[in-house]
Amino acid sequence: MIFRKADTRDAKTVLALYRAVIGTPFCVWDESYPGEEEIQNDLASGTLYVLERDGEVIGAISIVPENETDDLDCWKVKENAREFARVVVRPDCQHQGLSFYLVDGIIQELKKQHAAAIHIAVAKRNIPALFPLAKKGRYKIFYLFISLTAKNMLKFIRNLILTGV
């Protein structure tokens, strides 16, 4: 398994990954988002990463340095915070724990960048997106790098699910 920064050669594959999950259970994306514009912006800013297995790109994730959720009152740390977004795993590779590799890869990248916090927002319908956060042992990692404590993070995630934020 190789986690690496994406380059322009990956653009079509990442777009195909985004399109492949549209209409699957829990996916809130449509044909307009995410698309080529997001991919080009992420490539230009160096914030798109891919996961390879046996030479094939099977997943992708982006880091969002500035986001409309940055001003939410729930964040304890707002300066030098990042959000990860557009997490996708090829449908035939799902349910194999690969999203954990994507999340761990991003955490390592953000540590190198000395990010102060990771902000995470998940659509209420996307329950599987919570699994990388809830895996046993992940709370220590997120407690160190996210602006919420593990206890408050669980409250926040529950509120996202209940309120639909």
Secondary structure, DSSP 8 states (H G I E B T S, - for coil): -EEEE--GGGHHHHHHHHHHHTTSTT---BTTBS-HHHHHHHHHHT-EEEEEETTEEEEEEEEESS-GGGG-TT-S--TTEEEEEEEEE-GGG-SSSHHHHHHHHHHHHHHHTT-SEEE----TT-GGGGHHHHSTTHHHHHHHHBSS-HHHHHHHHHHHHHH--
